[in-house]
Each structure stands twice: as C-alpha cells, then as structure tokens.
Amino acid sequence: MKALGTVALVFLILLAGGAITSNLLSSDLAIQQTTDPSGDFLTATPDQAVAFILVTGFIIFNVLGAGLTLMIVFWLLNRQVTSVRQDANS
C-alpha cells in the first residue's frame, strides 16, 4: 500500500509539472526564438556549431583525463596494498 501511495504521489507531481509547463508555454512568458515565419529554432549558426563541438570536445577530454588519473592513482594504491599484504603473510 505504501508503494502505491508513492507511485500516486510521483504521478501527481509529474501531472502538476506538466500543467505548469503547459501554462507557461501558452502564456507570453515563453521566449521567442525568431520572428521569421520560415525560421527554424533547431538550426544552429556556424559559430554556435563550432562552439558546441569545442565545448563537447573539452568536456570529453577532461572527463577522460580525470578517469585516467583516478585509474592510475587507484592502481598504484592497490599495488601498495597488495605488496603489504604479501609481506605480512610471509
């Protein structure tokens, strides 16, 4: 019964969020991307495309670098723990 109440609460929160979003989009609070009737809000300018590629590459490079650094640190720590355990068993 407790799980059903939790599911109902999550459903009500999602329903309220959808109603608020629908109300915001139908009012004048929405940001207008373009006044051109044939304009497409999904099209990026060349400058925006280059900036997106650079930022994405920067983020991926940094995440991989951080992962490799952590991998090396944990590998070195594990090597030390393994050597201490082998010395203690001897």
N, C-alpha and C positions, 0 to 999 in steps of 0.2 A: 504494500500500500504506500510505503514511503517512496519507493521508486516511481510509482505512478504520479505522486504529488510533485516529485522533482521534474519529471518529464512535462507535466502540465505547466509548471512554473516556467521552464525553459521555453515552451511553446508560447506562453503569454508574453514573455519578454521579446521573443522574436516577432510576434504579431504586433506588439506595440512599436518596436523599432521600424517595422515595415510601414506602419501607419504614419509615423513621424517622417520617415523618408519620403513617402508619397505626398504628404502635406508640404514638405519643403520644396519638392520638385514642381508641384503645381502652383506654388506661390511665386512672387517676384524675387525671392531670396536666392534663386539659383543663379550661378554665374553664367553669363552668355559668352560663349567662346568666339563666335563670329557673327557678323550681321549679313554676310554674304549668303544668299539662299542656296547657292550651289557649293558652299564651303563644307569641308569635312573636318570634324573635330578630331578624327583619328589620324589625320595626316600630319606628319612632323616635318618641320623645315629642315634643310640640310644641317644647319647649325645645331638644332636640337638632336638630330640623329647622331652627329659626331659626339656631342656631349654625353649622350646616353651610352654610346659604345665605350667612350673613355672612362666614364664613371663605373660602368659594369666591369670593364677590364681591371680597373683599380681595385674594386671590391673583391673580385675573384682572386687576384694576385695576393692581396693582403690576407684573405681567408686561408688560402693555400700555404702562404708563408707562416702564418700563425700555427696552422695544423702541423706543418713540418717541424717547426721549432718545438712544439709540445711533444711531438713524437720522439725527437732526439733527446729531449730532457727526460722523458719517462723511460726511454730505452737505457740511458745512462744510469738512472736511478735503479732500474730493475737489475742491471748488470752488477751494480754495487751490492744490492740486497742479496743477489744470488751468490756472489763471492763470499759475503759474510756468512751466509747460511752454510756454505760448503766448508768454510774454515771452522765453524762451530761444530759441525758434525765430525770433523777429523780428529 
